[in-house]
């Protein structure tokens, strides 16, 4: 039942992520050129979006890499934001950069994403203008799956407790054996 529940929860997260990003979703390397919407003579496009790894163990991190380019004819301010859907279907938006770009100028954005909550997290990079009033472009939805840390991975608290118990039993056994 637990595995099926996790699969259902993951599917719900992916569906909600797809609903959040709407029809302007791009291809695997980022947004498609046709989804990059001009704002007058200003146009800032997300030309690449990728994650180092999509599966992590709790406590690890991955790096999100984005490339944004001013493809318009005028200087434009790009607000690069990250939309996140948690395994509990809570959504948050985090502003990563807010910078003015000259025509033809590119901006590289890297952001470390820490894995602390187990489950599947939906993420999408979005480029806005005018204080979030206009959306230029958006990446395709990506996901990060965070697995619980446990036996077989890095040593965690229950494993230390188990080692202490086994060590204590060995010492008690040795004391009893010597008294005989």
TIKERO-390251 format. One record per residue (C-alpha): residue number from 1; residue in three letters; chain; z, y negated, x negated. Coordinates in Angstrom, 1 decimal, decimal comma. Layout:
<recs>
n  res  chain  zz  yy  xx
NUM  ala  A  Z  Y  X;
...
</recs>
This chain:
<recs>
n  res  chain  zz  yy  xx
1  unk  A  0,0  0,0  0,0;
2  unk  A  0,8  -2,4  -2,9;
3  unk  A  -2,7  -2,1  -4,5;
4  unk  A  -4,4  -2,5  -1,1;
5  unk  A  -2,3  -5,6  -0,4;
6  unk  A  -3,3  -7,1  -3,8;
7  unk  A  -7,0  -6,5  -3,1;
8  unk  A  -6,7  -8,1  0,3;
9  unk  A  -4,8  -11,1  -1,2;
10  unk  A  -7,5  -11,4  -4,0;
11  unk  A  -10,3  -11,4  -1,4;
12  unk  A  -8,5  -14,1  0,7;
13  unk  A  -8,2  -16,2  -2,5;
14  unk  A  -11,9  -15,9  -3,3;
15  unk  A  -12,9  -16,7  0,3;
16  unk  A  -10,7  -19,8  0,4;
17  unk  A  -12,1  -20,9  -3,0;
18  unk  A  -15,6  -20,5  -1,7;
19  unk  A  -14,7  -22,6  1,4;
20  unk  A  -13,1  -25,3  -0,8;
21  unk  A  -16,1  -25,8  -3,0;
22  unk  A  -18,6  -26,0  -0,2;
23  unk  A  -22,4  -25,7  -0,6;
24  unk  A  -22,6  -27,5  -3,9;
25  unk  A  -21,8  -24,4  -5,9;
26  unk  A  -23,8  -23,8  -9,1;
27  unk  A  -24,7  -20,9  -11,3;
28  unk  A  -22,7  -18,9  -13,8;
29  unk  A  -22,9  -21,5  -16,7;
30  unk  A  -21,9  -24,4  -14,4;
31  unk  A  -23,5  -26,4  -11,7;
32  unk  A  -27,1  -26,2  -10,8;
33  unk  A  -29,1  -29,3  -11,4;
34  unk  A  -29,9  -29,6  -7,7;
35  unk  A  -26,2  -29,9  -6,8;
36  unk  A  -25,6  -32,9  -9,0;
37  unk  A  -25,6  -35,8  -6,6;
38  unk  A  -26,5  -39,4  -7,7;
39  unk  A  -24,4  -42,4  -6,8;
40  unk  A  -27,0  -45,2  -6,8;
41  unk  A  -28,4  -45,3  -10,3;
42  unk  A  -25,3  -43,4  -11,6;
43  unk  A  -25,4  -39,6  -12,0;
44  unk  A  -22,9  -37,5  -14,0;
45  unk  A  -23,6  -33,8  -14,1;
46  unk  A  -21,5  -30,8  -15,1;
47  unk  A  -23,9  -29,0  -17,5;
48  unk  A  -21,5  -26,2  -18,6;
49  unk  A  -18,3  -24,6  -17,5;
50  unk  A  -16,7  -21,4  -18,9;
51  unk  A  -13,4  -19,6  -19,5;
52  unk  A  -12,5  -17,7  -22,6;
53  unk  A  -11,1  -14,8  -20,6;
54  unk  A  -10,8  -14,0  -16,9;
55  unk  A  -8,0  -11,4  -17,2;
56  unk  A  -4,6  -12,3  -18,8;
57  unk  A  -1,1  -10,9  -19,1;
58  unk  A  1,7  -13,1  -17,9;
59  unk  A  2,6  -15,5  -20,7;
60  unk  A  -0,8  -15,7  -22,2;
61  unk  A  -3,4  -18,5  -21,8;
62  unk  A  -7,1  -19,0  -21,7;
63  unk  A  -9,2  -22,0  -22,4;
64  unk  A  -11,5  -23,7  -20,0;
65  unk  A  -14,5  -25,5  -21,6;
66  unk  A  -16,6  -28,1  -19,7;
67  unk  A  -19,5  -30,2  -20,7;
68  unk  A  -20,3  -33,3  -18,6;
69  unk  A  -23,4  -35,5  -19,1;
70  unk  A  -24,3  -38,9  -17,7;
71  unk  A  -27,9  -38,2  -16,6;
72  unk  A  -28,2  -41,5  -14,7;
73  unk  A  -29,7  -44,8  -15,7;
74  unk  A  -26,3  -46,8  -15,7;
75  unk  A  -22,9  -46,5  -17,3;
76  unk  A  -20,7  -44,3  -15,0;
77  unk  A  -17,1  -43,4  -14,8;
78  unk  A  -16,6  -39,6  -14,6;
79  unk  A  -13,3  -38,2  -13,2;
80  unk  A  -13,2  -34,5  -14,2;
81  unk  A  -10,8  -32,6  -12,0;
82  unk  A  -9,7  -29,0  -11,7;
83  unk  A  -9,2  -27,5  -8,3;
84  unk  A  -6,9  -24,4  -8,3;
85  unk  A  -6,1  -21,9  -5,6;
86  unk  A  -2,9  -19,8  -6,4;
87  unk  A  -2,4  -16,2  -5,3;
88  unk  A  -0,2  -17,6  -2,5;
89  unk  A  -3,3  -19,6  -1,2;
90  unk  A  -1,7  -22,9  -2,3;
91  unk  A  -4,3  -25,5  -3,5;
92  unk  A  -3,8  -28,2  -6,2;
93  unk  A  -6,1  -30,6  -7,9;
94  unk  A  -5,4  -31,7  -11,5;
95  unk  A  -7,2  -34,6  -13,1;
96  unk  A  -8,4  -33,5  -16,6;
97  unk  A  -10,3  -36,7  -17,8;
98  unk  A  -11,2  -40,1  -16,5;
99  unk  A  -13,8  -41,7  -18,8;
100  unk  A  -16,7  -44,1  -18,7;
101  unk  A  -20,0  -42,6  -20,1;
102  unk  A  -23,1  -44,5  -21,2;
103  unk  A  -26,5  -43,1  -20,1;
104  unk  A  -27,2  -39,9  -22,0;
105  unk  A  -23,7  -39,6  -23,3;
106  unk  A  -21,9  -36,2  -23,0;
107  unk  A  -18,2  -35,4  -22,7;
108  unk  A  -16,7  -32,1  -23,8;
109  unk  A  -13,5  -31,2  -22,0;
110  unk  A  -11,2  -28,3  -23,0;
111  unk  A  -8,1  -27,3  -21,2;
112  unk  A  -5,6  -24,6  -21,9;
113  unk  A  -4,7  -22,6  -18,7;
114  unk  A  -1,4  -20,9  -18,9;
115  unk  A  -0,8  -17,6  -17,1;
116  unk  A  2,6  -17,4  -15,6;
117  unk  A  2,2  -16,3  -11,9;
118  unk  A  0,7  -12,8  -11,4;
119  unk  A  -2,3  -12,5  -9,1;
120  unk  A  -5,8  -13,9  -8,8;
121  unk  A  -6,2  -17,6  -9,2;
122  unk  A  -9,4  -19,4  -8,1;
123  unk  A  -10,5  -22,4  -10,2;
124  unk  A  -13,4  -24,8  -10,0;
125  unk  A  -14,2  -27,9  -12,1;
126  unk  A  -15,4  -30,9  -10,1;
127  unk  A  -16,8  -34,3  -11,4;
128  unk  A  -16,1  -37,3  -9,2;
129  unk  A  -16,8  -41,1  -9,2;
130  unk  A  -15,2  -44,1  -7,5;
131  unk  A  -11,6  -42,8  -7,3;
132  unk  A  -12,7  -39,4  -5,8;
133  unk  A  -14,8  -41,1  -3,1;
134  unk  A  -18,1  -39,6  -4,4;
135  unk  A  -18,6  -36,0  -5,8;
136  unk  A  -21,2  -35,8  -8,4;
137  unk  A  -21,1  -32,1  -9,3;
138  unk  A  -19,0  -28,9  -9,2;
139  unk  A  -18,9  -25,7  -11,1;
140  unk  A  -19,2  -22,3  -9,6;
141  unk  A  -15,9  -20,9  -8,5;
142  unk  A  -14,2  -18,9  -11,3;
143  unk  A  -11,2  -16,7  -11,2;
144  unk  A  -8,3  -15,8  -13,6;
145  unk  A  -6,4  -12,6  -12,9;
146  unk  A  -2,9  -12,6  -14,3;
147  unk  A  -1,3  -9,2  -14,7;
148  unk  A  2,4  -8,5  -14,9;
149  unk  A  3,8  -7,9  -18,3;
150  unk  A  5,4  -4,5  -18,6;
151  unk  A  5,5  -1,2  -20,4;
152  unk  A  2,6  -0,8  -22,8;
153  unk  A  2,2  -4,5  -23,5;
154  unk  A  4,4  -6,9  -25,3;
155  unk  A  8,1  -6,0  -25,3;
156  unk  A  9,8  -7,7  -22,4;
157  unk  A  13,5  -7,9  -21,1;
158  unk  A  13,6  -4,5  -19,3;
159  unk  A  12,3  -2,8  -22,4;
160  unk  A  15,0  -4,5  -24,5;
161  unk  A  17,6  -3,3  -22,0;
162  unk  A  16,2  0,2  -22,1;
163  unk  A  16,3  0,3  -25,9;
164  unk  A  19,9  -1,0  -25,9;
165  unk  A  20,9  1,7  -23,4;
166  unk  A  19,2  4,5  -25,5;
167  unk  A  20,8  3,1  -28,7;
168  unk  A  24,3  2,9  -27,1;
169  unk  A  23,9  6,5  -25,8;
170  unk  A  22,9  7,6  -29,3;
171  unk  A  26,0  6,0  -30,9;
172  unk  A  28,3  7,5  -28,3;
173  unk  A  26,7  10,9  -28,8;
174  unk  A  27,1  10,6  -32,6;
175  unk  A  30,8  9,6  -32,2;
176  unk  A  31,5  12,6  -29,9;
177  unk  A  29,6  14,9  -32,3;
178  unk  A  31,7  13,8  -35,3;
179  unk  A  35,0  14,3  -33,5;
180  unk  A  34,2  18,0  -32,9;
</recs>
